[in-house]
Amino acid sequence: MTHKDVWAAIDKLAKKNKISCSKLAILSGLDATTFNKSKRYSVFGKPRWPSMHSISKILEATSTTPTEFANFIENKDYPIE
């Protein structure tokens, strides 16, 4: 599992629900900018990982199981393209 895989899974979850990542954050009770692409790396290029709290919130808001989310990480069930 890589940084890129986890962020791609969040993008897939938003796409599956036909919403933007900003809308996904809002529906989850998070700041609208939580999942912005610009926040995925620090200004020094260091990867920023989403918190478990944020992931838990988006799973609850979209009625997604941890297994379903793990499948997104593994690219099994929902292509990003």
N, C-alpha and C positions, 0 to 999 in steps of 0.2 A: 504494500500500500504506500503510495507516494502522496506528497502534497498536492500535486496536479490531479491525481485520481480522486481525492476527497473533494476538491473544489469542483471537479467535473461532475461528481455525484450530486452536489448541491445544484448545479446548473441543470442537470437532468431532472431532478425533482421539481424544480420550478417549471421546466418545459412540460413535464408530464401533467402538471396541474394548470397548464396554459396561462402562466403568470410570469412576470419578470422576477429576478432575484430580489429586487427592491420590494415588490409586492409580497413575496414570500416572507421577507423579514418583517414587514408590517403586520401581516396576518399572524405571525408568530409572536407578536408583542415585542419585537426588537426594533432598533433604529433602522430606518430605511436604507442606510448606507452600509449596514453590517456586511453584506455579501458583495459589495462593489469590487470589480476587478482591480481597481486601484489600491484596495486595502489588503490584497492577497500577498503583497510583499512590502517590506519596510522600505524607507527611502534609500537604504543601503543595499537593497536587493535580497535581504534575508527573508525566507518564506515565513508568512504568518499563517498559522493553522487555525481553523475555526474551533471555537471552544466546544466542549461536550455539552455545555449548557445551551448554546445556540443550536447545535444539532438536535438535541432533545426537543427543543421548542419547535423546530420545523417539522420533526417527525410527528409530534402531537398535533400540530396545526393542519397537517395534510393527511392524517390517519395512515401514516406510513410505518411499517414495522422496521425494527432494526435490521432484520434479515433482508427486507426489500432494499433498504438503503445500502447494505453491504453488497447486494447484487449490482447496484448502480456503480459502486466503487470498482467492482470487478468487471464492469462493462457487460454484464450478462443479459439484462432484461430491457434496457432502453437506450438505444444509441443517441448520442448527442446531436448528430447530424440530421 
